[in-house]
Amino acid sequence: MTEEIAAIRESRLQKVQHEIDRYEHPLFEWKAQSVEKGVEVTVSLRHSGIHDDPYRFSLTAREIDGMAFEWDFQRQLYNYLHDYLVEMFTRSPQIREY
């Protein structure tokens, strides 16, 4: 990887991390890491033991570089938090018991 590409990836990671730092929640924490096609955000519960499987979603370079990044990030974070909570159900009409 060239230094220029590494610098671009680091810049994108810092941009996402800066946006993540604007959010705080008593139940969840999040972190970001650089991946080949952008940045991966990991959402997990602050207190382990209840549900220890983190939820991950990726942001593409195009999304991060877009003019509406802050709004797109918020929309995605809220959508994925919703999905993460739904995945925590241990029983619901949609879960088939065999």
N, C-alpha and C positions, 0 to 999 in steps of 0.2 A: 504494500500500500504506500503510495507516495505521501509526502508530507502535506501536500495540498489537500488530498482526499481526507487524510487524518484530521486536518484542521477543520474541514467542513463538517465532518462527523462530530467532532468535539463541540463545534459551534451549535449544531442542532441539538445535541444532548444538553448543553447548557441552556438553550432556549426552552426546552421541555422542562428541565429541572427548575428553571426560574418560574415557569407557569405552575408547576406542581407546588412550589413553595407558597403560592398565593392561597392555597386551600388547606384547611385544617378541619378534622372531623374527630369526634371523641371515640368512634368505633374503628375507623379505618386509617391505614397509613399507605403511602404509595412511594415508589421509587422508580427511577428510570435508568435504563442502560442502553448503550448503543448496540444496534444490530446491523446486519449488512444493508438492509433496505430502509433504515430509518432509526426509530427509537422504540423500544418496548417498555411499556409501563406495567408495573406489577402492583396490584391492589391486594392488601391483606388486612386481616383483623389485627388491631393493636394488641389484643389479649389472646394468646393461643389457648388451645384446648377445646374450644367450641367447634371451630371449623378451621382446620389448618391448611386447607388448600388455597393457595393464592390464585387470583384471577389476573390474567395477562391480556393486554391488547397492544397492538402495534400502531404506530403512527408512521406513515410513509414520509419520505423526504418532501414530496409534493405538498402534503398536508402541513408539515412543519414550516415550509417556506412560503405558504400561502398568506395572503393579506389578512384573511379572517381567522388566522390560527387560534387566537385566544378564544373566540366564540366556538370554533370547531372543537377545540380541546374540551371546553366546558360541556358541550353537548355530548361528546364521546364519554367523558368521565361520568357524567350523570347516567347515561344509557348503560354503561358497563357496570356501574354500581348497582343499578336496578337488576341487571342480569346476574350479578354476583349474589345479591340477596335472594333472588328466586332460586338459584342453584343450591342454596342452603336448606331449602325445604326438605324435611325428612319424610313428610307425608303430605300429599295433595291429591285431588282428583285426577291429575294428569300423570301421577307416578303409578305405574302398573305394578301391582304386587302379584307375584307368581307363586 
